Structures are given as C-alpha cells and as structure tokens.
Amino acid sequence: MERVGFVLKVKKEHLEEYRRRHEMVWPEMQAALMETGWHNYSLFLREDGLLFGYLETPDFEKAREGMAAREVNARWQAEMAPFFEALDGCRPDEGLLQLREIFHLD
C-alpha cells in the first residue's frame, strides 16, 4: 500500500468557502474516490491556505488515472480550480505537489 502526501495552496480569500464545500462533498464523488483506490483520504488546511492531503492506495498513478476518467471528477475539479493558487491551467488534481515519504513508524 502506498502512502501519499501532497500539497496545494488555497487562496486566502477562499478558505471559508473551501472548508464549507468539503463539509458536503458529493456522494458520487466520494463513491468514485473509494472505487478508484483512494483510501484513508484526508485533507488538512492551514490558516495561510497551505493544504496537505494524505491517502493510502495500492497504486497512486492508477488511482489518479481512474479518477481522471470519471465525469464527476471533471465537474468537481472545475468547481474547485478557482480556489487554488499557481495551477497554471492545470486542474487541482493535476497540479498537486506530491511529497516524498522519508519516514514511517510501523
């Protein structure tokens, strides 16, 4: 099982709305994430907009490809894109910066 950490940056003026949107993630989006291998998926948001995401998956590239093929993901990413800094035309799920794991206590 891969453990994946990533960061993105939420615009400060959108912090509250971003939090609010994640209180009501669409059931079909949640189902798609689970079906494509996104397990133990969590998001953490700092007050300056730094967003840290964590998930566990058998194969992160396969999980990303699975979500990229879902229509619900295209709709969700289009709605979320304006909330982020420095995407340079990418969708948020394409613009995330994956972190390298350097320690894990088993």
N, C-alpha and C positions, 0 to 999 in steps of 0.2 A: 504494500500500500504506500503510495507516495503521499507525503505531507507537503502541501504547497502554501507558501505565504506570498502575498503580493501587496503592493501599494498603489494608490491613486491619490489625486488631490481634488477634494471637493471645494468649489468656490465658497468663500466665507459667507457671501450673501445668500447662499442656497442651503446652508447647513440644516436649518429647521425643516425646510420642505423635504430635503433628502431623508432626514430621520423619519418624518411623517410618512413618506412613500414606503419606507421599509417596515412600517407598522402594518401595512396592508399589501404585501406582495401578493400578486395574483395567484390563486390556487393552481392555475395551469402552468405558471412559471415555476412554482415550487415543484410540481409534478415533473416537469421537464428536467429540472436540475437533478432530482433524485434518479430519474430514469436514465440519465446520461452519465451517472457516476460521480456526482458532486455530493460527497458525504461529509457529515460533521462540518458543514459550511457555516462560517461566522464572519461578520463584518464588525469592525471596531472603528469608531470615528473620534478623532481628537478635535478639540475646540478650534484649532487653527486650520482644520479641513483635511488633515492627513488621514487617509482611510487605509486601514490594514485589513486584509482579507485572509482567511485561513480555510483550507479544506483538505480532505483526505480523499484519494481516488486511486483506483488501480492503475490508471494511465491518464495523466493530465492532458496530453495532446489529444487523445481520443475523446476525453470528456469535453474539451473545448470544441472539437470538430462536431461532436454530437449536438451541442447547444447551438453552434453556428448554423446548423441545418434546420433548426426549429423556427417556425414562423413567430411563435410567441416571444422568442428571444429577440428577433429583429424588432418587434414592436417595443419590447422593454428597453432595449439598448437605445433606440431612437428617442424614447421619452427621457432616459437618464443622461444622454450625452450633454445637454446644456448645463448640467450640474457640475461638470468637471473642468479643471484647468488642463492645458497643454496636451490635448488629444491629437492635435494636428490632423484633423479629418478622420481619425480612427473612431470606431465605436469603443465605448469603455472596456468591453471585454477583449478588445484587440490592443488597447493602449495600456493595459496594466503592466506594471513593472514587477516581474517575478523575482523574489528574493531567493538566494541560495541558503539552504539549511546548513548550519555549521555545528549544531549540537542538538541532540535529542536524548533525554533521560528516559530510558526504557524500564 
